């Protein structure tokens, strides 16, 4: 399940998630339909709205460590033998 879909499920609907993060329902629907990369502030709000069930790392798997470098210490380091996609699946 995609992280946004999981957040919508946790919030019990698109409208409820939108209300919790302070945007219109159409914004969340557009993110979902278009596969839009969600801006960092909204990722933080989604993480809070879902009580951490969906993290900003999940919502921004490619660049989260550049946006929130302080979170990098929370992730176990990959060994040379582990494939990079494991970091994205975490």
C-alpha positions in Angstrom: 0.0 0.0 0.0 1.3 3.4 -0.9 2.0 5.7 2.1 -0.6 8.3 1.2 -3.2 5.5 0.8 -2.2 4.2 4.2 -2.6 7.7 5.7 -6.0 8.0 4.2 -7.0 4.6 5.6 -5.6 5.5 9.1 -7.5 8.8 9.0 -10.7 7.0 7.8 -11.0 8.9 4.6 -9.7 11.6 2.3 -11.9 14.3 3.8 -10.9 13.4 7.3 -7.2 13.4 6.5 -7.5 16.7 4.7 -9.3 18.2 7.7 -6.6 16.9 10.1 -3.7 18.4 8.0 -5.5 21.7 7.2 -6.1 21.4 3.4 -9.1 20.9 1.2 -10.2 17.4 0.3 -9.3 18.1 -3.3 -5.7 18.6 -2.4 -5.4 15.2 -1.0 -7.4 13.7 -3.8 -5.1 15.4 -6.3 -1.9 14.1 -4.6 -3.4 10.6 -4.8 -4.6 10.8 -8.4 -1.4 12.4 -9.7 1.1 10.7 -7.5 2.4 14.1 -6.5 5.4 14.4 -4.3 4.0 15.9 -1.2 5.7 19.0 0.2 7.7 18.6 3.4 5.4 20.6 5.7 2.5 18.4 4.6 4.5 15.2 5.2 5.1 16.3 8.8 1.4 17.1 9.2 0.5 13.7 7.8 3.0 12.0 10.2 1.4 13.8 13.1 -2.2 13.1 12.0 -1.5 9.4 11.7 0.4 9.3 15.0 3.5 8.1 13.2 1.8 5.2 11.4 2.8 6.9 8.2 6.2 8.7 8.4 7.7 11.5 6.4 10.4 9.1 5.4 7.8 6.9 3.8 6.2 9.9 2.1 9.5 11.2 0.7 11.7 8.0 0.4 14.2 9.5 -2.0 15.1 12.8 -0.3 13.9 12.7 3.3 17.5 12.6 4.6 18.3 15.9 2.8 15.2 17.6 4.2 15.3 16.1 7.7 19.0 15.1 8.3 18.3 14.8 12.0 16.2 11.7 11.3 19.1 9.9 9.6 20.5 8.8 13.0 17.2 6.9 13.6 17.8 4.6 10.7 20.2 1.7 10.9 23.1 2.0 8.5 23.1 -0.3 5.5 26.0 -2.7 5.1 27.8 -2.9 1.8 26.1 -6.2 1.1 22.5 -4.8 1.5 20.7 -3.4 -1.6 19.8 0.3 -1.5 16.1 -0.5 -2.1 16.0 -1.9 1.5 16.4 1.7 2.8 13.3 2.7 0.7 11.3 -0.2 2.0 12.0 0.6 5.7 
